[in-house]
Structure formats: structure tokens, C-alpha cells
Amino acid sequence: MAPVAAMTALLDVRNLTRSFGGIKAVDSVNFTLQQGEIRALIGPNGAGKTTFVSLICGRVPVEQGTILFNGKDITRLPAHKRVRAGIAYTFQITSIFANLTVRENVELAGMREGHDGSAALAVLKQVGLDHLAEQKAGDLAYGHQRLVEIAMGLGLHPRLLILDEPTQGLSEEEVAAFIALIREIARNTTVLLIEHNMHVVMELAQRITVMQQGRILAEGTPEEIRNDADVQRAYLGA
Ligand SMILES: Nc1ncnc2c1ncn2[C@@H]1O[C@H](COP(=O)(O)OP(=O)(O)OP(=O)(O)O)[C@@H](O)[C@H]1O
């Protein structure tokens, strides 16, 4: 039988470490994402999830370890160059300009990275906000503002979209729409999702990575993670 060609991982993180004072927020983490995956990153508060994705997108400098994106070493690359390489990150805390329109926010996010902004409307259509394009972003309901953030990330046409607690504060209906949206996005984009809502995690993720105290406690399919005794102790039972 012919050997199957080894797939180059989209993201390959080796031995990644970052401390704050005496605390190892991320401690010797190895992590691989394949192209086209939807991966959920879960774990208790303070586990290191936000620090981990901040290292990947360049908001926090790496102390030790390497990050390969699409086979290229990006460990020391500044954040804006990582965006250009195809990594988009939407923040936990709302990052939109309240006085600009929805369309202007998406255009601005794209322009900062050298896009012309012409795709803004298409992206807004994808997230279901095209009818609100000319509204002031600050006047939108909270759930819609979260969608604007996702549109701002998508406007960068990333290969990897990182979402940090995107469903926080959304209504049940909005969460259902979000799940459908991510499935749609994942047809062309790899998605890494920090998420506390276990329903969303189990619905969306092909694989789940569980962090605890800066380390990876477990990794597997939703079923494997659901049945993992360590995970139940550390997280699900809590
Ligand atoms: N800028 C910082 N300065 C000092 N300590 C920090 C900083 N950022 C994170 N930490 C610490 O690193 C650890 C990991 O925090 P992090 O925010 O990455 O966890 P998390 O898993 O994202 O938590 P949550 O689910 O609450 O967002 C915590 O102990 C936190 O207090």
C-alpha cells in the first residue's frame, strides 16, 4: 500500500511557554491544528486559554517554544504580520467603534491590513447583518455587536479564525444562529474557538483540547472528552 502523504498542519505549536511573574500561564504546550478543522479550546477559568491564543496571534510575546503556521516559523513575527499571514483573532472584549457604521467597522478592520474594504458587504451578508450595514455599530443589540466582531475577523479573509468566547452574553436563539454561522465559515476557514458553553462545544467541535493550569489535560473527539475521567474531575463536573 502506498504511504499516505503527511499533511502539513496549518498550525503546529511546540513546547510553547509563557509565564507572568511566578505563574506559568502556558506551560510547554504542544498543539496541532489541521486545515479545515473546528477545534474547541476549553478549561476552567485561569487555565491559560486566552494567553495561549494571544501567543498564537502575537498579542503576547513568546517566552519559549515555537509556532509554525502553514509550515512557516511565526514565533517572532509581529501581530500585524501574522494577520497578513492569515491569522485573525476576535477579542473577548468588544473592539468595535461605536460611532462608525457596521460597514465602516468591517471596512476599517480590512483596510488596516491592506484590503480595500469592498468585501465588507459580502462578509456582513455572511453573518446576517447586511440589513444593518448603515446603522451605527454602537446602536446595535449586544448579540449583533458580537457578530460585527466576527465579520471584522472574516473581513481579513483568514485561513485561521480564532474566537475567544464568542457566545458569551448571547441569547439562546443567537447561539443557535452562531452555530450555523460557524459551520458555514468552516467550509473555507479553520476555526479555533475558546468556549465555555458546552452545548456549543459539543455541537461544533470535531476535536476538543482541554487546558488546565497552563497545560493540556486532554485532547480528543467530543465523545472522548465527555467520557474522560480527568476532564470530568477538572472541568465538566465543576
Ligand atoms: N497580562 C497578565 N499579567 C499577569 N497575569 C496574567 C496575565 N494574563 C494572564 N495572566 C494569568 O495567567 C493565567 C492564565 O490566564 P488566562 O486568561 O490565559 O486563562 P483563561 O483560561 O483564558 O481564563 P478565562 O476562562 O477566565 O478567560 C491566570 O493565572 C492569569 O491570572
The ligand as an SDF file (V2000), in Angstrom:
LIG
                    3D

 31 33  0  0  0  0  0  0  0  0999 V2000
   -1.2030   40.0680   31.4480 N   0  0  0  0  0  0  0  0  0  0  0  0
   -1.1570   39.2570   32.5110 C   0  0  0  0  0  0  0  0  0  0  0  0
   -0.4750   39.5860   33.6290 N   0  0  0  0  0  0  0  0  0  0  0  0
   -0.4160   38.7850   34.6910 C   0  0  0  0  0  0  0  0  0  0  0  0
   -1.0160   37.5910   34.7600 N   0  0  0  0  0  0  0  0  0  0  0  0
   -1.7240   37.1940   33.7070 C   0  0  0  0  0  0  0  0  0  0  0  0
   -1.8450   37.9960   32.5250 C   0  0  0  0  0  0  0  0  0  0  0  0
   -2.6080   37.3430   31.6240 N   0  0  0  0  0  0  0  0  0  0  0  0
   -2.9590   36.1690   32.2080 C   0  0  0  0  0  0  0  0  0  0  0  0
   -2.4290   36.0730   33.4560 N   0  0  0  0  0  0  0  0  0  0  0  0
   -2.5630   34.9300   34.3660 C   0  0  0  0  0  0  0  0  0  0  0  0
   -2.3090   33.7530   33.6170 O   0  0  0  0  0  0  0  0  0  0  0  0
   -3.1930   32.7250   33.9790 C   0  0  0  0  0  0  0  0  0  0  0  0
   -3.9760   32.2620   32.7640 C   0  0  0  0  0  0  0  0  0  0  0  0
   -4.9010   33.2710   32.3910 O   0  0  0  0  0  0  0  0  0  0  0  0
   -5.7750   33.2320   31.0540 P   0  0  0  0  0  0  0  0  0  0  0  0
   -6.5520   34.4830   30.9810 O   0  0  0  0  0  0  0  0  0  0  0  0
   -4.9190   32.8700   29.9060 O   0  0  0  0  0  0  0  0  0  0  0  0
   -6.7570   31.9960   31.3740 O   0  0  0  0  0  0  0  0  0  0  0  0
   -8.1100   31.5950   30.6550 P   0  0  0  0  0  0  0  0  0  0  0  0
   -8.1030   30.1260   30.5790 O   0  0  0  0  0  0  0  0  0  0  0  0
   -8.2410   32.3440   29.3940 O   0  0  0  0  0  0  0  0  0  0  0  0
   -9.2070   32.0680   31.6890 O   0  0  0  0  0  0  0  0  0  0  0  0
  -10.7200   32.6020   31.4230 P   0  0  0  0  0  0  0  0  0  0  0  0
  -11.5170   31.4160   31.0050 O   0  0  0  0  0  0  0  0  0  0  0  0
  -11.0990   33.1340   32.7610 O   0  0  0  0  0  0  0  0  0  0  0  0
  -10.6270   33.6760   30.3740 O   0  0  0  0  0  0  0  0  0  0  0  0
   -4.0640   33.2560   35.1000 C   0  0  0  0  0  0  0  0  0  0  0  0
   -3.4880   32.8820   36.3210 O   0  0  0  0  0  0  0  0  0  0  0  0
   -3.9800   34.7520   34.8900 C   0  0  0  0  0  0  0  0  0  0  0  0
   -4.1810   35.4370   36.0940 O   0  0  0  0  0  0  0  0  0  0  0  0
  1  2  1  0
  2  3  1  0
  2  7  2  0
  3  4  2  0
  4  5  1  0
  5  6  2  0
  6  7  1  0
  6 10  1  0
  7  8  1  0
  8  9  2  0
  9 10  1  0
 10 11  1  0
 11 12  1  0
 11 30  1  0
 12 13  1  0
 13 14  1  0
 13 28  1  0
 14 15  1  0
 15 16  1  0
 16 17  2  0
 16 18  1  0
 16 19  1  0
 19 20  1  0
 20 21  2  0
 20 22  1  0
 20 23  1  0
 23 24  1  0
 24 25  2  0
 24 26  1  0
 24 27  1  0
 28 29  1  0
 28 30  1  0
 30 31  1  0
M  END
$$$$
